[in-house]
Amino acid sequence: MVFNLRTFSFAESVEDDPTPPKTFSLKELRVATHNFSRDNFFSERVFGTLYWGRLADGSLVAVKRARTIFECSEEQFETEVQVGRSVSAHQNVLRLRGFCRTKKELLLVYPLMINKNLRYHLRLRPDRSTQPLGWTTRMCIALGAARGLAYLHNQGNVKIMHRDICTSSIFLNERFEATIGNFWRALIMHDGNAKEGTIQWPARVSSSSQGEDSADSDSDCPTYRLYEDVYVDTTYANGRVGFIAPEYLHTGKCTLRNDVHAFGKVLLELISGQPSAKLEALAYDENLSLEEWIGGFMNKNELERLIDPNLQGNYVEEEAEQLLRLALLCADGDPSVRLEMSEVVQMLESQLLGQDPSSRSSWSQSECDSTPYYSIPPSPSEMAL
């Protein structure tokens, strides 16, 4: 398959409807989901069960329904509502349509992402007759997700740490455009919780990087790294195993660079089709850092061993190598090495697309090489027609 990404342009993608989240009645959401019918079931989430629904205005929505009301689910609910009220409209950020809270129910309403999430397409796909994500589509997703995360980090006076960036938090609409969601772990940075100071944490050093004199080194003397940044001090590191940055994992001090680290891991999964934890384990087994392990394949011109076999060789090698280097830069164990997400977007636009970062025209979605796999089941009234 031959394609040319250089015709792409990447817009300042802002939705037309900036309406703030609405307070729905329980009756409205029961009607929309046919009383949370089994036929309207979409998927299971950490928060609870996800149903598809159709509102009175005809729009399709996803309704997240908490399994039970307890302290944890109430906290997650409040976090998502708070973030939904704080985030301005952006095409690559999942917008909270509204919510409903009663004594027995906690419900969140989002636009329906018909093609589920990135993890589903990379690692699940129970129906193997469907096509895997093509290379062009993966590039679209990487760029869209980067813009969404950059927007969360830099939208004026409000800076939001997502803290759960992973393939499960990148949703895909009917055109396979990426949208950042799952805000139940998010933190809003403000004057009351943001501090500036030094972060210190232990660093793992591979034997190969210690050199031949490693036997003479004092193995009992730990190696520490220091980093200056603005952070929110949390009780403990919260996030997805394998995606939490080392400095946050060891100190509980969360910076925006934690999201950048997780985004780098997402890029690795997007390229390889493998969980980033599996790649880390393979590198660890050879007593190498992830950078050293991946670099070895690139130095030996064995890049194909790192590419998702589902692509069947249909990718642009130069772009894949650049994307791998960007992924490693984002996922570096030292946060001072990582880029800001705005810089990641610029690199994706300029290096991978050969595009002037100042260009702000819109996507040419016809370039994407995937088609929707799912359709919404008709409502009972539609079935009767």
N, C-alpha and C positions, 0 to 999 in steps of 0.2 A: 504494500500500500504506500502510495506517495502522497505527501501533503506539504503544504507550505504555511507555517505559522506566521510568517513575516507579513502577511496581509492582515493580521489581527491588530486591533487597537483596543485600548483598555480605558474605559470611561470612568469618570467620577460618577459612580452608579448610585443615584439617589431615587428612592421610590417617590411616586407622585402623591401618595397619601400619608401625610404626617400626623394623622389622627392619633391622639393618645389612647392608651388602653381603656377599653370600655368595661364597665361592670355589668356582666350578664346575669340574668336570673337563672336559677336552676331549671325552671320550666323551659326556657329558651334552649338550653343545652340538651335537655332531654328530648325535645322535639327534633333538634338538629341531628342527634345520634340515634334516633328511634329508640329512646330510652336505654341508651348504651347497649344496643343490641349486639349479639355475637356476630351478626353480619357486618357490623360497623367496626369490628375489632381491626386494629392496624398493627400494633406491636406492643411488647412489654418494655417498660423503662424502669430506671432506678426509682423514680418518683412514684410510678404506678403504671396504669394501663393507658395506652394511647388508642383513641377512637377517631375515625374520620367522621366528619359531619358536614351538613349543608345548612348554612344560616338562612334566615328569612330572605336576605337579599340575594340569595343564590350562590354566594361564595363558599368555596370548599375550605374547611378548617380541620386542624388536628386538635382534639380535646384531650389534655392530659388529666387523668383522674387519679388522685391519691388513693392508694389501697386502704389506708387507715389514717386517721388524724392523730398524730402524736408529735412530740416536740421536734423531732428531726424533720418530718414532712412539713410541719408548719414553718420551720426555719427555711427550708428549701423553697417553699411557696413564696414566702416574704422576699427572699433574695431575688427570685425571678421577676416578681412584680416590681421591686425596686429598680432592677436593671431595666426592665421594660419601660418604666417611666423616665429613666435617665438617658436612654439611647435614642438619638435622633434617627430618622428613617434612612436606611442605606440598603441597597439591593443585596449586599453580601452579608448582612446581619439579620437574623431571623427576628421579625418584629412581633412583639406580643400584641395580639388583637384585643385580648381582654381576659377577664378572670371572674370566678364566682367563688364566694366563701360563705358557707353556712355552718351550722353547728356540727353537721355530719359529713360535709363535702368540701374538698379543696379541688378546684378545677382551673386549668390554665388553657387558653385558647390561642393557637398559633395558625398561620397559614399552612395549608397542607403541603408537605414536601413529598410529592407522589413517588419519587424514586428513592425514598428512604435515605440512608446515609452511606458515606464512603466505605465504612467497614463492611457493610453488607455486600457491596460489589467487589471488594478486594478479597474477602475472606470467607464469606458465607455462600451466597448465590446457590440456594438449594436446587433451583431449576437450572441445571447445567446446559440446557438448550439455549439459554440467553447468552448473548455475546458479552465477553468481558470488556471493561473499559478500554478504549483505544488510546493510543499515545496522545493524539491531539486533545481528546477529552480530558486526559489526565493533566495536560498542561493548562487547559481552561480551569480546571478545578484548583490547581496549585495557585494560579494567579488570583482567582476569585476569593479563595480562602485567605490569601495573604492580604488582599485589600480589606476584607472584612475585619480581620484581626488588627490591622494597622488603624482602621477607623475607631475600633474600641479603645485603642491605646492613645489616640491623638485627637479625639473629638472635642476640641476646645478645653474648657475648664474641667471637664469630666474625663477621668482616665479609668478604664475598667480592666482589671486583671481577670482573665477568663478562668484560669486554673484547672481547666478540664479539656484543653485542646488535645484532640486525638481523632482518629478516623470516625469514631461514633458521634462526634460533635460537629461534623461537617455534613450538612444535609444537601440533597440534590433535588432541584425542582424538575419540572417536566422537560426542560431543555438541558438538564444536567449542569446547571449553574450552581456553584458552591455557595452555601449560606451557613454562617457560623451560628450555632444554637447551643442548647444545654447550659443555661446560665446558673444552675443551682449551686455551683461552687464559686461563683464570681465574687470579686471584691471591688468595690468602688473606692478609689483613692481620693482622699480629701484632706483638708488641713488637720482634721481631728485624729486621723489614723496614720498618716504618712510621716515617716521619719527619714532623715538622711544620716548615714554613717557607714562604718566599716563592717563588712560581712567577712567572717573568717571560718573556713571549713577545711577538713582534711582532704587531701587529694591522692588518688591512686596513681602510682607510677609503674608502668609496665617494665619488665626486666630488660626488654630491648632498648628502652629509652635510657636505662641506667648505664648501659655500656659494659665493657669488659671488667671494669673495676667495681661492679655492683656487689661482689662478694666482700669487698673491703668496706662497704658503706655500713653505717650504723642502722640496722634494720629496726631497732627499737625507737629510733628517732622519727616521729611522724612528720610528714610533709604537709604544710598548710598553704592555703591560698588566701589572699586578701583582695577585697573588692569594695569600692566605694559606690554607693548608689542610694536612690530613694526607695524605701521599702515599707511594707506593712508587716508588722510583727504579729505573727499568728501563734496559737498555742502549739500547733504541730503542722507539718507539711500535709496539705490536702490536695489530692489529685489522683490521676490514673497511674498505677504501677508501671514503671518503664518510661513514663513521660515527665516525671518530676525532675527538675534540675537539681544537680548535686548540692549546690549551696543552699537551696531551699529545703531539701531533704534533711540536711544536717543541722540547720539553724532555725528553721521555721520563719525565716525572714524572706518574704516574697516580693520580688521585683517584677517588672514587666518582662525582664529577660527570661523568666521562667516560662512564659508563654512562647517566647522565641525558641527556646530549647525544645519544647514540645512540638512546635511547628516543624522544626528540623527532623524530628522523629517521624512526623506524618509524611514529610517528603520522602524519607527513606522507604516507608511502606508503599507509597504511591509508585515509586520506581521499581521496587523489588517484589511487591506483592506479598512480602513476608512481614510478620510482626517485628517491630524494631527490637523487641526483647530477644527474639531468636537470633537476630544479627549480632546483638551485643554478646549473647552467650557463645556464639561461634568464635567471635574475636577473643573473648575471655579464655576459651579453651586453648587458644594458641598463645596466651599470655600477651596479647596485643590490645592496644586501644582500638576503638572502632575506626578511627582515622587511619591507623597503621594497617589494619586488616583490609579495609576498602582500598586504600592507596596501593596495596600490593597487587590487587587485581588490575587496577588501572595502569600501573607501571609495567605489568606483564602483558598488556593489551588483551586482557581477559574480561573486559567490561560486561560481556554478555552473561557471565556467571552471576552478575548482580541484578540483572533485569528480569522482571516478571516473565516467566515462560509463557504465560497466557497471551502475551503480546506476539508470540511466534516470530520474533525478529522484526516486527513492524514498528520501528522507532528510529529516531535520528540520533546517531551515536554521539555527535558533538553536543547536542542539547542534553542528552542523558548524562554525559560526563559533567557538563556545567551544572546541571540540577543536583547531581551527587555532591559536587564541591560546595554548592550553596547549602545543601542539607547538612553537611558536616560542619560548615561554618556556623549555622544556626544552633546545632546540637552540641557545640564544643563544650567541654567540661568547665572551661573558664568563661564566665559571663562577660568579661571585658573584651573577649574576642568576638562575641556574638554581635550581629547587626541589630539595629532597631527595625521594627517591622516596616516602617516607611522606606528604609533602605532596601529591605528584601523586595518590596514591590518594585522599586526602581531597577534593581538588578534583574528581576524577572522580565520587566518590560524592555530594558535596554540590551541586556546580554543575551537573553533567550529569544526575544522577538525582534531584536535589531531595531528598536523603536525609541523615539525621543520621549523621555519620561513626561515631557510637558504636553504630549498629545492627550486629548480628553474626549475623543469620539467614542462611539459605543462599540460593543462586541459585534463581530460578524458571526452569529451563532450557526450559520450554515456551514462554517468550517468544522464544527464539532462532528465527530464521526460515530456518535451513538444515538440510538433512538429510545424513547421511553419503553420500559418493559411492563409497566403496570397501568391498569385503568381502574377507575373508581367504580365499584358495583353500583348499579342503578338503584334509585330509591324504590320503595314499594309502588308508589304512584307511577313512576316511569316504567316499571315492569308491567304494569297493567295496561299500558298504552299499546 
